[in-house]
Amino acid sequence: FPFPYAQMVVFYLITFCLTFPLLAATKLGSTVDGWMAAWLPPCLVFVTNLVYFGLHKMARELEDPFVNPPNDLPSVMLQNAFNSRLLNSWDSTRCELDDEDPALNNRLAVGDDSE
């Protein structure tokens, strides 16, 4: 996104962060009685600001996801390790079959299915 757009989003987030607590305190403080009048506005402000700043952080990350190396997965290394484990398990299974019935393995290798 263009820099002025990103700058305006941050400006409006900070403006929201400063004005929403006042609005929540005046509106919710007068409509709710008891202990909720003291705890509901701050909790609502905290959760709302947390969500908006989390969305902003996620949008910045999705804008260019391959910039930061900590987010890059070593996919080639993971695939090679998976292939190695898969071949090892296949070889161990084949070795167990060879030990059980060598004649069956010889017939399977030749392709003869008749008994």
N, CA and C atoms as an extended XYZ file, in Angstrom:
345
Properties=species:S:1:pos:R:3:atomname:S:1:resname:S:1:resid:I:1 pbc="F F F"
N         0.828       -1.178        0.000 N   PHE     1
C         0.000        0.000        0.000 CA  PHE     1
C         0.875        1.244        0.000 C   PHE     1
N         0.343        2.347       -0.468 N   PRO     2
C         1.137        3.588       -0.441 CA  PRO     2
C         1.387        4.054        0.998 C   PRO     2
N         2.482        4.739        1.159 N   PHE     3
C         2.877        5.207        2.486 CA  PHE     3
C         1.847        6.151        3.109 C   PHE     3
N         1.263        7.118        2.368 N   PRO     4
C         0.259        7.997        2.999 CA  PRO     4
C        -0.953        7.227        3.532 C   PRO     4
N        -1.350        6.170        2.839 N   TYR     5
C        -2.472        5.356        3.320 CA  TYR     5
C        -2.114        4.691        4.642 C   TYR     5
N        -0.939        4.099        4.709 N   ALA     6
C        -0.502        3.444        5.945 CA  ALA     6
C        -0.359        4.460        7.070 C   ALA     6
N         0.107        5.660        6.739 N   GLN     7
C         0.254        6.711        7.730 CA  GLN     7
C        -1.107        7.139        8.279 C   GLN     7
N        -2.097        7.244        7.422 N   MET     8
C        -3.437        7.641        7.857 CA  MET     8
C        -4.081        6.542        8.710 C   MET     8
N        -3.841        5.296        8.372 N   VAL     9
C        -4.388        4.205        9.182 CA  VAL     9
C        -3.822        4.267       10.594 C   VAL     9
N        -2.534        4.482       10.733 N   VAL    10
C        -1.913        4.582       12.058 CA  VAL    10
C        -2.440        5.806       12.790 C   VAL    10
N        -2.597        6.915       12.087 N   PHE    11
C        -3.127        8.130       12.710 CA  PHE    11
C        -4.535        7.898       13.249 C   PHE    11
N        -5.387        7.255       12.444 N   TYR    12
C        -6.756        6.998       12.898 CA  TYR    12
C        -6.802        5.962       14.022 C   TYR    12
N        -5.897        5.008       14.024 N   LEU    13
C        -5.829        4.059       15.133 CA  LEU    13
C        -5.465        4.762       16.444 C   LEU    13
N        -4.509        5.661       16.376 N   ILE    14
C        -4.113        6.390       17.584 CA  ILE    14
C        -5.231        7.323       18.029 C   ILE    14
N        -5.894        7.975       17.076 N   THR    15
C        -7.027        8.831       17.417 CA  THR    15
C        -8.144        8.015       18.061 C   THR    15
N        -8.413        6.847       17.514 N   PHE    16
C        -9.417        5.960       18.089 CA  PHE    16
C        -9.019        5.528       19.490 C   PHE    16
N        -7.737        5.256       19.661 N   CYS    17
C        -7.225        4.807       20.953 CA  CYS    17
C        -7.380        5.893       22.020 C   CYS    17
N        -7.309        7.154       21.621 N   LEU    18
C        -7.428        8.244       22.577 CA  LEU    18
C        -8.872        8.662       22.828 C   LEU    18
N        -9.734        8.545       21.828 N   THR    19
C       -11.112        9.025       21.989 CA  THR    19
C       -12.085        7.940       22.451 C   THR    19
N       -11.845        6.698       22.112 N   PHE    20
C       -12.786        5.645       22.468 CA  PHE    20
C       -12.922        5.452       23.978 C   PHE    20
N       -11.850        5.543       24.765 N   PRO    21
C       -12.038        5.422       26.219 CA  PRO    21
C       -12.964        6.493       26.785 C   PRO    21
N       -12.864        7.722       26.271 N   LEU    22
C       -13.747        8.788       26.749 CA  LEU    22
C       -15.195        8.503       26.383 C   LEU    22
N       -15.406        8.075       25.161 N   LEU    23
C       -16.752        7.760       24.710 CA  LEU    23
C       -17.327        6.576       25.491 C   LEU    23
N       -16.524        5.543       25.688 N   ALA    24
C       -16.996        4.360       26.422 CA  ALA    24
C       -17.298        4.706       27.873 C   ALA    24
N       -16.489        5.547       28.477 N   ALA    25
C       -16.722        5.914       29.881 CA  ALA    25
C       -17.997        6.733       30.023 C   ALA    25
N       -18.254        7.638       29.096 N   THR    26
C       -19.463        8.466       29.220 CA  THR    26
C       -20.717        7.683       28.886 C   THR    26
N       -20.679        6.886       27.852 N   LYS    27
C       -21.886        6.162       27.443 CA  LYS    27
C       -22.161        4.949       28.335 C   LYS    27
N       -21.149        4.124       28.583 N   LEU    28
C       -21.368        2.919       29.382 CA  LEU    28
C       -21.426        3.215       30.871 C   LEU    28
N       -20.725        4.242       31.308 N   GLY    29
C       -20.735        4.586       32.728 CA  GLY    29
C       -22.088        5.077       33.193 C   GLY    29
N       -22.850        5.703       32.304 N   SER    30
C       -24.158        6.225       32.704 CA  SER    30
C       -25.278        5.200       32.539 C   SER    30
N       -25.060        4.165       31.721 N   THR    31
C       -26.128        3.189       31.486 CA  THR    31
C       -26.012        1.956       32.363 C   THR    31
N       -24.839        1.690       32.915 N   VAL    32
C       -24.621        0.479       33.715 CA  VAL    32
C       -24.408        0.892       35.161 C   VAL    32
N       -25.008        0.130       36.086 N   ASP    33
C       -24.870        0.428       37.518 CA  ASP    33
C       -24.000       -0.620       38.200 C   ASP    33
N       -23.536       -0.270       39.380 N   GLY    34
C       -22.798       -1.219       40.204 CA  GLY    34
C       -21.351       -1.386       39.769 C   GLY    34
N       -20.851       -2.585       40.011 N   TRP    35
C       -19.445       -2.869       39.723 CA  TRP    35
C       -19.153       -2.862       38.235 C   TRP    35
N       -20.180       -3.104       37.393 N   MET    36
C       -19.945       -3.105       35.944 CA  MET    36
C       -19.650       -1.708       35.418 C   MET    36
N       -20.128       -0.679       36.117 N   ALA    37
C       -19.849        0.690       35.686 CA  ALA    37
C       -18.364        1.002       35.778 C   ALA    37
N       -17.673        0.349       36.692 N   ALA    38
C       -16.245        0.603       36.859 CA  ALA    38
C       -15.386       -0.302       35.981 C   ALA    38
N       -15.862       -1.513       35.675 N   TRP    39
C       -15.023       -2.476       34.971 CA  TRP    39
C       -15.366       -2.670       33.504 C   TRP    39
N       -16.592       -2.445       33.116 N   LEU    40
C       -16.985       -2.687       31.729 CA  LEU    40
C       -16.303       -1.743       30.734 C   LEU    40
N       -16.286       -0.427       30.943 N   PRO    41
C       -15.629        0.445       29.954 CA  PRO    41
C       -14.139        0.150       29.746 C   PRO    41
N       -13.326       -0.012       30.812 N   PRO    42
C       -11.908       -0.305       30.562 CA  PRO    42
C       -11.694       -1.643       29.857 C   PRO    42
N       -12.476       -2.641       30.228 N   CYS    43
C       -12.325       -3.954       29.576 CA  CYS    43
C       -12.715       -3.885       28.111 C   CYS    43
N       -13.813       -3.191       27.834 N   LEU    44
C       -14.250       -3.040       26.450 CA  LEU    44
C       -13.229       -2.263       25.622 C   LEU    44
N       -12.677       -1.204       26.201 N   VAL    45
C       -11.660       -0.407       25.501 CA  VAL    45
C       -10.413       -1.246       25.243 C   VAL    45
N        -9.973       -2.010       26.232 N   PHE    46
C        -8.767       -2.830       26.066 CA  PHE    46
C        -8.955       -3.868       24.964 C   PHE    46
N       -10.064       -4.588       25.001 N   VAL    47
C       -10.298       -5.642       24.000 CA  VAL    47
C       -10.449       -5.035       22.604 C   VAL    47
N       -11.174       -3.947       22.496 N   THR    48
C       -11.376       -3.312       21.188 CA  THR    48
C       -10.063       -2.803       20.611 C   THR    48
N        -9.268       -2.124       21.428 N   ASN    49
C        -7.976       -1.632       20.937 CA  ASN    49
C        -7.036       -2.780       20.587 C   ASN    49
N        -7.061       -3.824       21.389 N   LEU    50
C        -6.230       -4.993       21.107 CA  LEU    50
C        -6.594       -5.608       19.757 C   LEU    50
N        -7.886       -5.723       19.489 N   VAL    51
C        -8.334       -6.306       18.225 CA  VAL    51
C        -7.936       -5.418       17.045 C   VAL    51
N        -8.163       -4.111       17.159 N   TYR    52
C        -7.825       -3.222       16.046 CA  TYR    52
C        -6.322       -3.172       15.782 C   TYR    52
N        -5.514       -3.107       16.827 N   PHE    53
C        -4.071       -3.098       16.601 CA  PHE    53
C        -3.570       -4.453       16.116 C   PHE    53
N        -4.209       -5.532       16.551 N   GLY    54
C        -3.856       -6.859       16.030 CA  GLY    54
C        -4.189       -6.987       14.553 C   GLY    54
N        -5.349       -6.478       14.148 N   LEU    55
C        -5.705       -6.486       12.721 CA  LEU    55
C        -4.732       -5.647       11.905 C   LEU    55
N        -4.327       -4.509       12.462 N   HIS    56
C        -3.367       -3.660       11.749 CA  HIS    56
C        -2.020       -4.364       11.599 C   HIS    56
N        -1.570       -5.007       12.650 N   LYS    57
C        -0.289       -5.733       12.592 CA  LYS    57
C        -0.364       -6.894       11.593 C   LYS    57
N        -1.481       -7.602       11.597 N   MET    58
C        -1.644       -8.716       10.666 CA  MET    58
C        -1.707       -8.215        9.225 C   MET    58
N        -2.383       -7.097        8.989 N   ALA    59
C        -2.457       -6.536        7.636 CA  ALA    59
C        -1.079       -6.099        7.154 C   ALA    59
N        -0.269       -5.533        8.054 N   ARG    60
C         1.093       -5.148        7.666 CA  ARG    60
C         1.929       -6.371        7.305 C   ARG    60
N         1.715       -7.453        8.033 N   GLU    61
C         2.475       -8.679        7.769 CA  GLU    61
C         2.025       -9.329        6.466 C   GLU    61
N         0.731       -9.314        6.198 N   LEU    62
C         0.217       -9.910        4.967 CA  LEU    62
C         0.527       -9.066        3.733 C   LEU    62
N         0.817       -7.796        3.955 N   GLU    63
C         1.150       -6.920        2.839 CA  GLU    63
C         2.427       -7.383        2.142 C   GLU    63
N         3.398       -7.808        2.913 N   ASP    64
C         4.655       -8.316        2.346 CA  ASP    64
C         5.170       -9.422        3.260 C   ASP    64
N         4.681      -10.648        3.082 N   PRO    65
C         4.973      -11.696        4.065 CA  PRO    65
C         6.383      -12.266        4.011 C   PRO    65
N         7.133      -12.021        2.953 N   PHE    66
C         8.440      -12.665        2.817 CA  PHE    66
C         9.597      -11.718        3.097 C   PHE    66
N         9.345      -10.647        3.835 N   VAL    67
C        10.398       -9.695        4.148 CA  VAL    67
C        11.199      -10.158        5.360 C   VAL    67
N        10.516      -10.623        6.383 N   ASN    68
C        11.180      -10.987        7.636 CA  ASN    68
C        11.601      -12.450        7.610 C   ASN    68
N        12.890      -12.731        7.775 N   PRO    69
C        13.355      -14.113        7.766 CA  PRO    69
C        12.749      -15.010        8.844 C   PRO    69
N        12.345      -14.510       10.031 N   PRO    70
C        11.745      -15.443       10.990 CA  PRO    70
C        10.450      -16.074       10.488 C   PRO    70
N         9.802      -15.447        9.509 N   ASN    71
C         8.557      -16.008        8.989 CA  ASN    71
C         8.794      -17.003        7.860 C   ASN    71
N        10.005      -17.073        7.362 N   ASP    72
C        10.298      -17.993        6.272 CA  ASP    72
C        10.495      -19.401        6.830 C   ASP    72
N         9.774      -20.339        6.278 N   LEU    73
C         9.943      -21.727        6.700 CA  LEU    73
C        11.044      -22.389        5.876 C   LEU    73
N        11.861      -23.215        6.495 N   PRO    74
C        12.871      -23.953        5.733 CA  PRO    74
C        12.212      -25.143        5.030 C   PRO    74
N        11.401      -24.857        4.023 N   SER    75
C        10.566      -25.893        3.411 CA  SER    75
C        11.392      -26.958        2.686 C   SER    75
N        12.502      -26.594        2.074 N   VAL    76
C        13.329      -27.587        1.384 CA  VAL    76
C        13.912      -28.569        2.402 C   VAL    76
N        14.404      -28.049        3.525 N   MET    77
C        14.959      -28.917        4.558 CA  MET    77
C        13.866      -29.812        5.163 C   MET    77
N        12.683      -29.241        5.395 N   LEU    78
C        11.581      -30.034        5.941 CA  LEU    78
C        11.159      -31.133        4.973 C   LEU    78
N        11.122      -30.836        3.670 N   GLN    79
C        10.738      -31.839        2.682 CA  GLN    79
C        11.787      -32.943        2.595 C   GLN    79
N        13.065      -32.582        2.623 N   ASN    80
C        14.124      -33.592        2.589 CA  ASN    80
C        14.081      -34.496        3.821 C   ASN    80
N        13.838      -33.917        4.991 N   ALA    81
C        13.736      -34.714        6.205 CA  ALA    81
C        12.527      -35.645        6.143 C   ALA    81
N        11.411      -35.151        5.619 N   PHE    82
C        10.221      -35.988        5.476 CA  PHE    82
C        10.483      -37.136        4.509 C   PHE    82
N        11.128      -36.847        3.369 N   ASN    83
C        11.442      -37.897        2.396 CA  ASN    83
C        12.376      -38.944        3.000 C   ASN    83
N        13.345      -38.487        3.784 N   SER    84
C        14.275      -39.419        4.407 CA  SER    84
C        13.545      -40.334        5.396 C   SER    84
N        12.667      -39.755        6.225 N   ARG    85
C        11.901      -40.579        7.172 CA  ARG    85
C        10.973      -41.537        6.433 C   ARG    85
N        10.381      -41.086        5.342 N   LEU    86
C         9.473      -41.930        4.572 CA  LEU    86
C        10.227      -43.105        3.950 C   LEU    86
N        11.404      -42.836        3.382 N   LEU    87
C        12.198      -43.918        2.795 CA  LEU    87
C        12.689      -44.894        3.866 C   LEU    87
N        13.069      -44.379        5.043 N   ASN    88
C        13.500      -45.261        6.131 CA  ASN    88
C        12.371      -46.163        6.587 C   ASN    88
N        11.171      -45.612        6.713 N   SER    89
C        10.051      -46.451        7.140 CA  SER    89
C         9.694      -47.456        6.044 C   SER    89
N         9.800      -47.063        4.781 N   TRP    90
C         9.524      -47.988        3.683 CA  TRP    90
C        10.549      -49.117        3.674 C   TRP    90
N        11.833      -48.772        3.866 N   ASP    91
C        12.875      -49.792        3.889 CA  ASP    91
C        12.705      -50.750        5.059 C   ASP    91
N        12.320      -50.228        6.221 N   SER    92
C        12.131      -51.122        7.366 CA  SER    92
C        10.928      -52.035        7.137 C   SER    92
N         9.888      -51.562        6.486 N   THR    93
C         8.733      -52.401        6.172 CA  THR    93
C         9.119      -53.468        5.166 C   THR    93
N         9.894      -53.101        4.165 N   ARG    94
C        10.342      -54.073        3.168 CA  ARG    94
C        11.237      -55.126        3.809 C   ARG    94
N        12.091      -54.719        4.740 N   CYS    95
C        12.963      -55.685        5.414 CA  CYS    95
C        12.143      -56.668        6.239 C   CYS    95
N        11.080      -56.203        6.891 N   GLU    96
C        10.227      -57.102        7.664 CA  GLU    96
C         9.534      -58.093        6.736 C   GLU    96
N         9.088      -57.655        5.564 N   LEU    97
C         8.458      -58.565        4.608 CA  LEU    97
C         9.458      -59.579        4.078 C   LEU    97
N        10.685      -59.152        3.833 N   ASP    98
C        11.713      -60.071        3.346 CA  ASP    98
C        11.994      -61.158        4.369 C   ASP    98
N        11.991      -60.794        5.644 N   ASP    99
C        12.260      -61.767        6.692 CA  ASP    99
C        11.114      -62.753        6.854 C   ASP    99
N         9.882      -62.320        6.610 N   GLU   100
C         8.729      -63.193        6.820 CA  GLU   100
C         8.594      -64.263        5.737 C   GLU   100
N         8.601      -63.864        4.475 N   ASP   101
C         8.357      -64.817        3.389 CA  ASP   101
C         9.186      -64.418        2.165 C   ASP   101
N        10.416      -64.920        2.057 N   PRO   102
C        11.256      -64.567        0.914 CA  PRO   102
C        10.672      -65.047       -0.414 C   PRO   102
N         9.958      -66.181       -0.414 N   ALA   103
C         9.389      -66.691       -1.666 CA  ALA   103
C         8.320      -65.741       -2.197 C   ALA   103
N         7.520      -65.152       -1.308 N   LEU   104
C         6.490      -64.200       -1.725 CA  LEU   104
C         7.129      -62.969       -2.339 C   LEU   104
N         8.204      -62.506       -1.742 N   ASN   105
C         8.877      -61.324       -2.278 CA  ASN   105
C         9.500      -61.613       -3.634 C   ASN   105
N        10.010      -62.823       -3.817 N   ASN   106
C        10.564      -63.177       -5.122 CA  ASN   106
C         9.477      -63.212       -6.181 C   ASN   106
N         8.302      -63.770       -5.844 N   ARG   107
C         7.194      -63.797       -6.807 CA  ARG   107
C         6.712      -62.386       -7.129 C   ARG   107
N         6.660      -61.510       -6.086 N   LEU   108
C         6.229      -60.137       -6.328 CA  LEU   108
C         7.241      -59.392       -7.188 C   LEU   108
N         8.529      -59.662       -6.997 N   ALA   109
C         9.546      -59.007       -7.796 CA  ALA   109
C         9.483      -59.432       -9.245 C   ALA   109
N         9.183      -60.713       -9.480 N   VAL   110
C         9.102      -61.247      -10.849 CA  VAL   110
C         7.762      -60.859      -11.492 C   VAL   110
N         6.737      -60.749      -10.668 N   GLY   111
C         5.421      -60.409      -11.179 CA  GLY   111
C         4.521      -61.611      -11.377 C   GLY   111
N         4.899      -62.731      -10.798 N   ASP   112
C         4.116      -63.941      -10.914 CA  ASP   112
C         3.137      -64.016       -9.764 C   ASP   112
N         1.827      -63.947      -10.054 N   ASP   113
C         0.805      -64.017       -9.022 CA  ASP   113
C         0.193      -65.407       -8.883 C   ASP   113
N         0.549      -66.327       -9.731 N   SER   114
C        -0.056      -67.667       -9.679 CA  SER   114
C         0.567      -68.456       -8.545 C   SER   114
N        -0.232      -69.334       -7.945 N   GLU   115
C         0.241      -70.155       -6.835 CA  GLU   115
C         0.533      -71.532       -7.295 C   GLU   115
